[in-house]
Amino acid sequence: MISQVILEEGPYRIIRHEGIPDEALAFLDEIAWGSEGAVYENKNTKEHSRHIHSPILMAIHSEDHILATSVFCHTKVGIAGSDLNCFYVRYFASSPKIRGQGLIKKYGIRVMELVREGVHEPTVFFACVERGNKPSFKTVQSAGYQHTWTATTNGFSRFFPRSMKGVEQVTTPTQRDEVLALLGTQYREHALVQFDSIFLHDQYYVLRIKGQIVAGLQYHRAHWVVNRMSGWSGKFLLKILPLIPLLNRIFNPNKFQFLALEGIYIRPGFEKEWGRLVEDVLLKTDMRSAMYWMGATCPIRERIQGAVNPGLLHPFVKDSDVYVMASFHDVDKGKMQQIQNLPLYASGFDYV
C-alpha cells in the first residue's frame, strides 16, 4: 500500500494512502457516527472497506496516531445518460479527543482542496452528511460543497416474511447484462448513477413473471449498534425495544442487523410485487428488516410509497434523511444546473 506525506505543519501531517490501511480501519471501528438525533456504530466497516471502489484515504496524523480520516472513492457516475468523473467522500470522521478545537474544519478543508488540485477533467465531488450532523455539514460547506440533494431513509420490515414464486439469484454474465440494461434505462434521467456494488457477492435477486423481470434488488448485510436516539422517547426506546419479543427482531438498538438495498428495479405496475420480492429476500437471509435510500424527488420512491406497506421499522428511521453535498470542477453552469435538477440515485452500499 502506497502512502505519501502531502502536508506537514507542526505536529500535524496529512498522509495520502492508496487504499485503507489496518490502522485506519481500527480507528474507524471506534467511531460513533452522527451528532444530533441518532448516534450509532457501524460494525461492518472492515468488511465493506474491502469492496470500496478505488479508495484514497486522506488521514490527519499527529505522531503515530490518526486524528481524522476521509476516504475519496474514485469512479464514474451517470448524469442523464452521460458519464462524469466523480469523487465521493466516505468515512469523514474525527477522534473525540480533538473535536471542538477547530482542527477538523481547518485540515478537513485543506484535505478536500488537495484532492481537488489533482483533478484535471470535469468532475463532481459529493459527500453525504446526516441531516442532524451540523459540525460535518459546516465543515463540508466551508470546503465549497453545497446541499444539492436530499436522500430519504426508507425502512421495510416484516415479522413473518413470505416466499415468492419466480425469484431468481443473478449469477451469470447474461443475467447481469439483462439487469444492467434495465437499470440503465430506469435511471437514465437520474444524477450520480453508479452500479459499482451491484452483483457484489452474487446478492442481486430478480422476480420474473412470464419470463420477464418485473422487480430486482441488490442487498448488503449491515450491522449497527445504536447508542442514542433523539428525545426522551428515544431514550425510552433504547431501553425497552431490546426486551420486546418479535419487535426486537425488527429493530434492536443493541444489535440492529438489516439489509441495505440498492439497484432497485421495478417495472411500472409491479410495485407490490417488488415488496413481495423484498419479503422473499428477507426470508432467504433470515432477516426481518431492510433499509434503502432514494432521492426525495425520485419517481421510483414515490411509486413504492403509494403501493407498498413499509412495516414497523419505517417510523424509527423515516426522519434520518441525508444531505448530499456537491461541488463541481470544470463543469459549466448550464451543465451544473441540469445535474442539480435531476433526481438523485443513491447506492445503499455507500450508506452503511
Rosetta blueprint (number, residue, H / E / L):
1 M L
2 I L
3 S E
4 Q E
5 V E
6 I E
7 L E
8 E E
9 E E
10 G L
11 P L
12 Y E
13 R E
14 I E
15 I E
16 R E
17 H E
18 E E
19 G E
20 I L
21 P L
22 D H
23 E H
24 A H
25 L H
26 A H
27 F H
28 L H
29 D H
30 E L
31 I L
32 A L
33 W E
34 G L
35 S L
36 E L
37 G L
38 A L
39 V E
40 Y E
41 E E
42 N E
43 K L
44 N L
45 T H
46 K H
47 E H
48 H H
49 S H
50 R L
51 H L
52 I L
53 H L
54 S L
55 P E
56 I E
57 L E
58 M E
59 A E
60 I E
61 H E
62 S E
63 E L
64 D L
65 H E
66 I E
67 L E
68 A E
69 T E
70 S E
71 V E
72 F E
73 C E
74 H E
75 T E
76 K E
77 V E
78 G E
79 I E
80 A L
81 G L
82 S E
83 D E
84 L E
85 N E
86 C E
87 F E
88 Y E
89 V E
90 R E
91 Y E
92 F E
93 A E
94 S E
95 S L
96 P H
97 K H
98 I H
99 R L
100 G L
101 Q L
102 G L
103 L H
104 I H
105 K H
106 K H
107 Y H
108 G H
109 I H
110 R H
111 V H
112 M H
113 E H
114 L H
115 V H
116 R H
117 E H
118 G L
119 V L
120 H L
121 E L
122 P L
123 T E
124 V E
125 F E
126 F E
127 A E
128 C E
129 V E
130 E E
131 R L
132 G L
133 N L
134 K H
135 P H
136 S H
137 F H
138 K H
139 T H
140 V H
141 Q H
142 S H
143 A L
144 G L
145 Y L
146 Q E
147 H E
148 T E
149 W E
150 T E
151 A E
152 T E
153 T E
154 N E
155 G E
156 F E
157 S E
158 R L
159 F L
160 F L
161 P L
162 R L
163 S L
164 M L
165 K L
166 G L
167 V E
168 E E
169 Q E
170 V L
171 T L
172 T L
173 P H
174 T H
175 Q H
176 R H
177 D H
178 E H
179 V H
180 L H
181 A H
182 L H
183 L H
184 G H
185 T H
186 Q H
187 Y L
188 R L
189 E L
190 H L
191 A E
192 L L
193 V E
194 Q L
195 F L
196 D L
197 S L
198 I L
199 F L
200 L H
201 H H
202 D H
203 Q L
204 Y E
205 Y E
206 V E
207 L E
208 R E
209 I E
210 K L
211 G L
212 Q E
213 I E
214 V E
215 A E
216 G E
217 L E
218 Q E
219 Y E
220 H E
221 R E
222 A E
223 H E
224 W E
225 V E
226 V E
227 N E
228 R E
229 M L
230 S L
231 G H
232 W H
233 S H
234 G H
235 K H
236 F H
237 L H
238 L H
239 K H
240 I H
241 L H
242 P H
243 L H
244 I L
245 P L
246 L L
247 L H
248 N H
249 R H
250 I H
251 F L
252 N L
253 P H
254 N H
255 K H
256 F E
257 Q E
258 F E
259 L E
260 A E
261 L E
262 E E
263 G E
264 I E
265 Y E
266 I E
267 R L
268 P L
269 G L
270 F L
271 E H
272 K H
273 E H
274 W H
275 G H
276 R H
277 L H
278 V H
279 E H
280 D H
281 V H
282 L H
283 L H
284 K H
285 T H
286 D L
287 M L
288 R L
289 S E
290 A E
291 M E
292 Y E
293 W E
294 M E
295 G E
296 A L
297 T L
298 C L
299 P H
300 I H
301 R H
302 E H
303 R H
304 I H
305 Q H
306 G H
307 A H
308 V L
309 N L
310 P L
311 G L
312 L L
313 L L
314 H H
315 P H
316 F H
317 V H
318 K L
319 D L
320 S L
321 D L
322 V E
323 Y E
324 V E
325 M E
326 A E
327 S E
328 F E
329 H E
330 D L
331 V L
332 D L
333 K H
334 G H
335 K H
336 M H
337 Q H
338 Q H
339 I H
340 Q H
341 N H
342 L L
343 P L
344 L E
345 Y L
346 A L
347 S L
348 G H
349 F H
350 D H
351 Y H
352 V L
